[in-house]
Amino acid sequence: MSTGRDILCQNLQVLLDRRRAEGRLYEPASPDEYEGTVDFGSNDTLSLSASGLLTEAFLHQLERHPHFTIGANSTRVFEGTRQYIVDIERDLAHFHNAEDALFCGSGYDANTAIWSAIPQPGDFIVFDELVHSSIREGMRLGRAKSIPFRHNDSLSLRQRLEELRDQNGEVAEGRRLVFIAIESIYSMDGDVAPLHEIVKVAYDTLPRGNYILSVDEAHSNGIIGPHGSGVVSLYGLENEFSIRLHTCGKALASAGAVVLCNSTIKEALINYGRNIIFTTAPSFTAVAAVRAAYEILATQEGHRRQNRLQKNIWYFYWTLTKHPRWDDIKERSILSLPTEKTWYTRPFKSPVVPIITKPKQANSLCKRLRRAGYWVNAVDHPTVPKGTGRIRLMIHADNTREEMDGVIQLIMKWATEQYQSVEPAQVMAKL
């Protein structure tokens, strides 16, 4: 007779085999696969990790605190709030021009805590349909009703808010809150939220002011705004957004996240955010790496890296879209670039470059580039909508023009081979 474990493993294997057959199985690469390749895959967009700059700054932090203890040894609600956490929360609140800050172990933990604990029963959450899964998970665990609007579409947001106001007397009278959840830069599409439009729509449709704007700045933290303080700070909209989330695992090349809010929201998260209450507080070493990264951001070297990243993103887009075969390949729907129409006019560029392939072709392109020594990642459903599988390139401050030229040439060569292989079949079909 099969044991429970055997039955479980059989059931799980069926699911894994199905995903493998669909070309959607995640198979984490081993270090020997990606070490020595050209990095167009990692979130180390300022190249703080790859350059060794962050390691040097981190070791300097340890030298400045020779008597540090390794673990926090408790949760935030007991003895886990050590002085180094108090200090970094104060300093990050100042850096991002916020009233207060709460340091968390990860962006996923922070989002789950925010959206499960802060909106109350009877409140509503209107969210961009492409927000991160951690926001969705928090909403699922929470007690407020959630309503999506079309991605980056301020007209769709306006319609949702007007419907909500007109159909709910408590919202119309200002007695119920409406939370609006967006991201500054979207992690899979690389596009930027129209912050000014969203603020105006909220102001126009809910004139009693019973709304809370919240933005996840995971992919803009460190690279946009004064010293990398984010898109909200770039536009001076700090007072408009009651909750901002900045993660530290991307441009800052470390780990953790900071929720920027006021002291009441912070206290509520500590008291009602279950994954904050029931987890050990961040360790000194985790916080020291984050502090080291932020100190780099405030230097001339940090500024140079932010500028170089922007120049590299511009060069990549320009070289790809001006390639002599790009228009033909795009016309044949071999590849498409969702950000093609907007990248040139943006005041800043996103390092996330998604190149959408035909269905079930993203892995083929990904493997071709990896074999040639360029590390990229393929992404498919359920991470992105069905039929929009893609390779996702991340541009870095330390990528050279030669590296960008090389990966673009390989992408275009692969795409050319795709339509050349299709044409004979199309000719035969017409005979």
Secondary structure per residue as TSV (DSSP state, phi and psi in degrees):
chain	resnum	aa	ss	phi	psi
A	1	M	-	360.0	137.0
A	2	S	-	-70.3	140.5
A	3	T	-	-79.6	166.7
A	4	G	H	-57.4	-38.4
A	5	R	H	-65.9	-39.3
A	6	D	H	-62.7	-42.7
A	7	I	H	-63.8	-44.7
A	8	L	H	-58.4	-48.5
A	9	C	H	-64.3	-36.5
A	10	Q	H	-62.6	-44.6
A	11	N	H	-62.7	-43.2
A	12	L	H	-66.8	-36.9
A	13	Q	H	-64.9	-34.6
A	14	V	H	-61.1	-44.6
A	15	L	H	-63.8	-43.6
A	16	L	H	-66.2	-40.9
A	17	D	H	-64.6	-37.6
A	18	R	H	-64.0	-44.4
A	19	R	H	-66.5	-36.2
A	20	R	H	-64.0	-43.1
A	21	A	H	-63.6	-30.1
A	22	E	T	-85.3	-1.3
A	23	G	T	72.7	25.9
A	24	R	-	-119.5	14.2
A	25	L	-	-80.7	128.1
A	26	Y	-	-79.3	124.6
A	27	E	-	-127.6	92.7
A	28	P	-	-53.0	132.6
A	29	A	-	-73.5	147.9
A	30	S	-	-84.8	154.6
A	31	P	H	-54.4	-35.5
A	32	D	H	-71.1	-13.4
A	33	E	H	-78.2	-41.0
A	34	Y	H	-102.8	-16.5
A	35	E	T	-66.2	133.2
A	36	G	T	90.5	-4.0
A	37	T	S	-91.3	166.9
A	38	V	E	-82.3	125.0
A	39	D	E	-83.1	107.6
A	40	F	S	-122.5	23.2
A	41	G	S	-119.6	-37.4
A	42	S	S	-76.7	165.1
A	43	N	S	-87.0	9.5
A	44	D	-	-76.5	60.1
A	45	T	T	-66.0	-30.6
A	46	L	T	-87.9	-0.2
A	47	S	-	58.4	30.8
A	48	L	T	-67.4	-36.8
A	49	S	T	-76.6	-52.0
A	50	A	T	-62.6	-31.5
A	51	S	T	-78.4	-16.0
A	52	G	S	85.6	-3.8
A	53	L	H	-62.8	-42.7
A	54	L	H	-69.3	-36.5
A	55	T	H	-59.2	-45.1
A	56	E	H	-62.2	-44.2
A	57	A	H	-68.2	-35.9
A	58	F	H	-64.9	-45.6
A	59	L	H	-62.4	-33.0
A	60	H	H	-65.7	-37.3
A	61	Q	H	-61.1	-41.3
A	62	L	H	-65.9	-37.1
A	63	E	H	-64.6	-35.5
A	64	R	H	-73.5	-18.4
A	65	H	-	-131.0	67.8
A	66	P	T	-65.6	-16.9
A	67	H	T	-105.6	22.9
A	68	F	-	-65.5	153.0
A	69	T	-	-101.4	151.3
A	70	I	S	-70.5	-52.0
A	71	G	-	-107.2	155.6
A	72	A	-	-75.9	-27.0
A	73	N	-	68.9	8.5
A	74	S	S	-168.1	173.6
A	75	T	B	-85.5	170.7
A	76	R	T	-63.6	-29.1
A	77	V	T	-80.2	-11.8
A	78	F	T	-111.3	-115.2
A	79	E	T	-98.0	11.9
A	80	G	-	-77.9	-12.9
A	81	T	-	-82.9	82.1
A	82	R	-	-79.1	166.9
A	83	Q	H	-61.9	-35.7
A	84	Y	H	-65.2	-29.3
A	85	I	H	-74.0	-43.0
A	86	V	H	-56.9	-44.6
A	87	D	H	-65.8	-44.4
A	88	I	H	-72.5	-32.4
A	89	E	H	-65.2	-40.3
A	90	R	H	-63.1	-45.9
A	91	D	H	-70.5	-36.7
A	92	L	H	-73.4	-33.4
A	93	A	H	-60.1	-42.5
A	94	H	H	-67.1	-43.5
A	95	F	H	-59.3	-41.8
A	96	H	T	-96.5	8.3
A	97	N	T	56.2	55.1
A	98	A	-	-123.2	160.3
A	99	E	S	-69.6	-42.1
A	100	D	E	-151.3	173.9
A	101	A	E	-150.8	149.8
A	102	L	E	-127.7	119.5
A	103	F	E	-86.9	131.4
A	104	C	E	-123.6	165.3
A	105	G	S	-69.7	-28.2
A	106	S	-	-160.6	164.1
A	107	G	H	-65.3	-35.6
A	108	Y	H	-62.6	-46.2
A	109	D	H	-59.7	-43.7
A	110	A	H	-64.7	-47.4
A	111	N	H	-63.6	-41.8
A	112	T	H	-62.3	-40.2
A	113	A	H	-66.1	-46.3
A	114	I	H	-57.4	-52.3
A	115	W	H	-84.8	-13.3
A	116	S	H	-91.0	-24.9
A	117	A	H	-110.7	-31.3
A	118	I	S	-84.5	-51.8
A	119	P	S	-64.4	137.0
A	120	Q	-	-102.1	163.1
A	121	P	T	-54.2	132.8
A	122	G	T	95.9	-17.4
A	123	D	-	-80.0	169.9
A	124	F	E	-129.3	148.3
A	125	I	E	-120.9	119.5
A	126	V	E	-106.2	119.1
A	127	F	E	-129.8	147.6
A	128	D	E	-61.9	135.0
A	129	E	T	-63.2	-15.1
A	130	L	T	-108.0	20.1
A	131	V	-	-65.0	161.2
A	132	H	-	-61.3	151.8
A	133	S	H	-61.9	-26.5
A	134	S	H	-67.5	-33.1
A	135	I	H	-66.9	-44.2
A	136	R	H	-62.0	-40.3
A	137	E	H	-64.7	-41.3
A	138	G	H	-62.4	-42.4
A	139	M	H	-63.7	-38.7
A	140	R	H	-62.1	-36.5
A	141	L	H	-82.0	-16.2
A	142	G	S	-85.9	-172.7
A	143	R	S	-118.8	5.6
A	144	A	S	-96.7	153.6
A	145	K	E	-79.5	134.9
A	146	S	E	-112.2	140.6
A	147	I	E	-135.7	122.5
A	148	P	E	-83.9	154.8
A	149	F	E	-126.3	159.1
A	150	R	-	-60.3	143.4
A	151	H	T	-55.2	124.4
A	152	N	T	54.1	27.4
A	153	D	-	-110.4	101.6
A	154	S	H	-67.9	-27.7
A	155	L	H	-67.2	-41.9
A	156	S	H	-63.2	-40.3
A	157	L	H	-60.9	-44.9
A	158	R	H	-59.4	-43.6
A	159	Q	H	-62.1	-43.5
A	160	R	H	-62.5	-43.9
A	161	L	H	-69.1	-38.5
A	162	E	H	-65.4	-42.1
A	163	E	H	-61.8	-43.2
A	164	L	H	-64.1	-44.6
A	165	R	H	-64.5	-43.9
A	166	D	H	-74.5	-23.8
A	167	Q	H	-100.2	-4.4
A	168	N	-	-133.6	108.4
A	169	G	H	-61.3	-35.9
A	170	E	H	-67.1	-35.1
A	171	V	H	-68.8	-46.1
A	172	A	H	-59.2	-35.7
A	173	E	T	-85.9	-2.5
A	174	G	T	82.4	16.2
A	175	R	-	-95.5	-8.5
A	176	R	S	-126.3	143.4
A	177	L	-	-90.1	148.2
A	178	V	E	-118.7	118.1
A	179	F	E	-91.1	137.2
A	180	I	E	-117.5	117.3
A	181	A	E	-110.7	122.9
A	182	I	E	-140.4	174.2
A	183	E	E	-118.5	154.9
A	184	S	S	-77.2	-49.1
A	185	I	B	-125.1	129.2
A	186	Y	-	-86.4	134.4
A	187	S	T	-70.5	-23.9
A	188	M	T	-108.8	-20.6
A	189	D	T	-105.7	-19.4
A	190	G	-	71.2	9.8
A	191	D	-	-93.6	167.8
A	192	V	B	-114.7	136.2
A	193	A	-	-69.2	140.4
A	194	P	-	-79.5	78.8
A	195	L	H	-57.9	-45.1
A	196	H	H	-62.0	-41.2
A	197	E	H	-64.3	-41.5
A	198	I	H	-65.2	-41.9
A	199	V	H	-61.0	-43.9
A	200	K	H	-65.9	-41.7
A	201	V	H	-61.1	-45.3
A	202	A	H	-61.0	-43.7
A	203	Y	H	-64.2	-41.9
A	204	D	H	-70.5	-42.4
A	205	T	H	-85.8	-24.1
A	206	L	-	-124.1	70.7
A	207	P	T	-64.6	-15.9
A	208	R	T	-79.1	-4.6
A	209	G	-	77.6	16.4
A	210	N	-	-87.8	56.7
A	211	Y	E	-138.7	154.8
A	212	I	E	-125.9	119.6
A	213	L	E	-92.1	131.9
A	214	S	E	-132.9	137.5
A	215	V	E	-133.7	137.0
A	216	D	E	-96.5	115.0
A	217	E	-	-105.3	34.8
A	218	A	T	-54.9	-44.7
A	219	H	T	-94.8	-0.2
A	220	S	T	-109.5	-15.6
A	221	N	T	-62.0	128.5
A	222	G	T	92.5	-19.4
A	223	I	T	-118.8	-19.7
A	224	I	S	-122.5	147.8
A	225	G	S	87.3	174.7
A	226	P	G	-56.0	116.7
A	227	H	G	58.3	20.5
A	228	G	G	83.6	25.2
A	229	S	-	-81.3	-1.8
A	230	G	-	115.8	168.2
A	231	V	H	-69.3	-40.0
A	232	V	H	-58.6	-44.1
A	233	S	H	-69.2	-34.4
A	234	L	H	-56.4	-42.1
A	235	Y	H	-93.1	-0.5
A	236	G	T	68.4	34.5
A	237	L	-	-104.0	21.8
A	238	E	T	-56.8	-37.0
A	239	N	T	-75.4	-15.9
A	240	E	T	-83.7	-28.2
A	241	F	E	-105.0	110.1
A	242	S	E	-72.2	-26.7
A	243	I	E	-133.3	125.8
A	244	R	E	-128.4	137.4
A	245	L	E	-115.9	124.0
A	246	H	E	-119.2	120.6
A	247	T	E	-94.6	161.9
A	248	C	S	-115.7	3.3
A	249	G	S	-95.4	6.7
A	250	K	S	-112.8	-101.0
A	251	A	T	-60.2	-28.9
A	252	L	T	-82.3	-8.2
A	253	A	-	57.3	27.5
A	254	S	S	-127.2	-133.3
A	255	A	-	-153.5	155.3
A	256	G	-	111.0	179.9
A	257	A	E	-158.0	157.6
A	258	V	E	-128.2	128.5
A	259	V	E	-93.7	122.3
A	260	L	E	-99.9	121.4
A	261	C	E	-162.5	-167.5
A	262	N	-	-97.1	177.2
A	263	S	H	-68.4	-29.2
A	264	T	H	-69.2	-45.5
A	265	I	H	-64.0	-39.9
A	266	K	H	-60.6	-46.1
A	267	E	H	-63.9	-37.4
A	268	A	H	-65.5	-40.3
A	269	L	H	-63.0	-41.6
A	270	I	H	-66.3	-30.6
A	271	N	H	-90.9	-28.1
A	272	Y	H	-121.7	-11.1
A	273	G	-	-80.7	102.0
A	274	R	H	-60.4	-37.0
A	275	N	H	-79.4	-1.9
A	276	I	H	-95.7	-41.2
A	277	I	H	-63.2	-44.0
A	278	F	T	-104.9	38.0
A	279	T	S	-141.9	151.0
A	280	T	B	-66.2	139.0
A	281	A	-	-63.5	156.1
A	282	P	-	-57.7	145.2
A	283	S	-	-81.1	165.8
A	284	F	H	-60.5	-41.8
A	285	T	H	-64.9	-37.4
A	286	A	H	-64.4	-44.4
A	287	V	H	-69.1	-36.5
A	288	A	H	-62.8	-38.5
A	289	A	H	-64.8	-40.4
A	290	V	H	-65.9	-44.3
A	291	R	H	-61.9	-40.8
A	292	A	H	-60.1	-42.6
A	293	A	H	-65.2	-44.7
A	294	Y	H	-63.5	-36.2
A	295	E	H	-66.2	-33.9
A	296	I	H	-65.7	-41.2
A	297	L	H	-56.3	-34.6
A	298	A	T	-80.9	-2.1
A	299	T	S	-98.4	171.3
A	300	Q	H	-62.4	-35.2
A	301	E	H	-62.4	-41.7
A	302	G	H	-60.8	-43.2
A	303	H	H	-63.5	-41.8
A	304	R	H	-62.6	-40.5
A	305	R	H	-67.7	-39.3
A	306	Q	H	-61.4	-43.8
A	307	N	H	-66.0	-41.9
A	308	R	H	-65.5	-37.0
A	309	L	H	-61.2	-45.2
A	310	Q	H	-61.5	-41.1
A	311	K	H	-64.7	-39.1
A	312	N	H	-66.1	-41.3
A	313	I	H	-62.2	-44.7
A	314	W	H	-59.2	-45.7
A	315	Y	H	-63.2	-41.1
A	316	F	H	-62.0	-51.0
A	317	Y	H	-60.4	-45.2
A	318	W	H	-61.1	-46.8
A	319	T	H	-66.0	-40.8
A	320	L	H	-66.9	-50.8
A	321	T	H	-75.4	-17.2
A	322	K	T	-97.1	3.9
A	323	H	S	-61.1	137.6
A	324	P	T	-58.5	-21.0
A	325	R	T	-103.4	-1.2
A	326	W	H	-60.4	-48.9
A	327	D	H	-60.5	-39.9
A	328	D	H	-65.4	-44.8
A	329	I	H	-65.6	-39.3
A	330	K	H	-66.1	-41.8
A	331	E	H	-61.7	-35.3
A	332	R	T	-84.0	2.2
A	333	S	T	60.9	27.5
A	334	I	S	-71.8	-44.1
A	335	L	E	-136.6	153.5
A	336	S	E	-145.1	155.1
A	337	L	-	-124.5	101.3
A	338	P	T	-57.2	-28.2
A	339	T	T	-95.1	9.6
A	340	E	T	-60.7	-38.2
A	341	K	T	-78.3	-14.7
A	342	T	T	-116.4	-17.8
A	343	W	T	-61.6	-38.9
A	344	Y	T	-69.9	-32.7
A	345	T	T	-92.2	-6.0
A	346	R	-	-67.7	145.9
A	347	P	S	-71.0	-18.7
A	348	F	S	-146.2	159.7
A	349	K	-	-111.5	147.1
A	350	S	-	-91.1	137.4
A	351	P	S	-75.0	-9.0
A	352	V	E	-84.3	115.7
A	353	V	E	-119.5	102.8
A	354	P	E	-91.2	130.8
A	355	I	E	-119.1	108.8
A	356	I	E	-83.5	134.8
A	357	T	E	-105.9	177.4
A	358	K	S	-67.2	158.3
A	359	P	T	-51.2	135.7
A	360	K	T	65.6	19.2
A	361	Q	-	-106.9	-11.3
A	362	A	H	-61.5	-41.1
A	363	N	H	-64.7	-35.3
A	364	S	H	-62.0	-46.9
A	365	L	H	-65.9	-41.1
A	366	C	H	-59.5	-46.7
A	367	K	H	-64.7	-37.8
A	368	R	H	-61.3	-45.2
A	369	L	H	-67.7	-39.8
A	370	R	H	-65.0	-40.8
A	371	R	H	-61.8	-28.8
A	372	A	T	-86.7	0.4
A	373	G	T	95.8	14.7
A	374	Y	E	-112.8	118.4
A	375	W	E	-89.3	112.9
A	376	V	-	-128.8	172.4
A	377	N	E	-124.5	142.1
A	378	A	E	-97.4	141.9
A	379	V	E	-133.1	134.1
A	380	D	-	-141.5	-179.9
A	381	H	T	-57.8	136.7
A	382	P	T	-94.7	3.7
A	383	T	T	-66.2	-36.1
A	384	V	S	-124.8	162.5
A	385	P	-	-58.5	152.1
A	386	K	T	-55.8	140.6
A	387	G	T	81.5	5.3
A	388	T	-	-123.0	31.4
A	389	G	-	-55.3	147.3
A	390	R	E	-155.7	162.7
A	391	I	E	-96.5	143.2
A	392	R	E	-117.3	110.7
A	393	L	E	-97.2	141.3
A	394	M	E	-114.0	122.7
A	395	I	-	-87.3	141.9
A	396	H	-	-121.6	156.4
A	397	A	T	-61.3	-32.1
A	398	D	T	-97.4	5.5
A	399	N	-	-66.3	136.9
A	400	T	-	-92.7	163.7
A	401	R	H	-64.3	-33.8
A	402	E	H	-63.9	-40.3
A	403	E	H	-65.1	-42.9
A	404	M	H	-67.1	-41.8
A	405	D	H	-58.6	-42.8
A	406	G	H	-64.1	-46.1
A	407	V	H	-69.9	-35.0
A	408	I	H	-65.8	-42.6
A	409	Q	H	-60.6	-40.7
A	410	L	H	-68.1	-39.7
A	411	I	H	-60.0	-46.2
A	412	M	H	-69.4	-33.9
A	413	K	H	-65.2	-45.1
A	414	W	H	-60.3	-44.8
A	415	A	H	-64.2	-39.2
A	416	T	H	-63.3	-40.3
A	417	E	H	-63.0	-32.5
A	418	Q	H	-65.2	-47.1
A	419	Y	H	-79.4	-24.4
A	420	Q	H	-68.4	-32.7
A	421	S	H	-76.9	-23.7
A	422	V	H	-81.1	-37.2
A	423	E	H	-57.0	-46.8
A	424	P	H	-58.1	-38.4
A	425	A	H	-65.3	-37.5
A	426	Q	H	-68.0	-38.2
A	427	V	H	-63.7	-44.7
A	428	M	H	-62.7	-36.3
A	429	A	H	-65.1	-27.6
A	430	K	H	-84.2	-13.7
A	431	L	-	-76.3	360.0
